[in-house]
Amino acid sequence: MAKTPQPLLLCLALLVPAAALAAPAAAPAPASGFGGLWTGWVGTNRDALDHEKAEAQRLQRDMATADALRLRALRDQGRALGERVGEIVRQGDCDEGERVARAAGDFALVEAVRAHCRAIPAYSEGLDPSQTGSRSR
C-alpha cells in the first residue's frame, strides 16, 4: 500500500472546510403562501381544556342536583313507609308491619319493627296481645 504524504493530508484538512465556508449563502426560499395553513396548537389546546373543564363542572352540578332530588324523594318515601308501618305495628300487628317493610325493601325498618316487637313482653312471649289486654305488640 502506498504511503500518502502527510503534507498532502494537512493541505486537504485545511482547504475543505475553507471551501465550505467560502460557498455563497443559500438564498432565502420565496414565501410559499402556506403560512396560513398551520394551526396554532397552543390556542386550540387551551380552548379544548377550557371546554372539557366546563363540561366536567356542568356534569358535576347535574349529578349533585340529581342526587339531591333522588335523596329527597327517598326520604319522603321512607317517611311515608315508616308512618304506615308504624301505624300497623301500633295497632298490634307486628307480623304485618314486618311484611310491609320487607316488601318495600327497607331492611332497616324491618329490623326496627323486630326490635320494637321483641321489647313488648306479650309479643316476645308468643301471647296474643288481645288476651293480655295490651293494645300494641
Secondary structure, DSSP 8 states (H G I E B T S, - for coil): -----HHHHHHHHHHHHHHHHHS---------S-GGGS--HHHHHHHHHHHHHHHHHHHHHHHHHHHHHHHHHHHHHHHHHHHHHHHHHHTT-HHHHHHHHHHHT-HHHHHHHHHHHHHSHHHHTT--HHHHT-S--
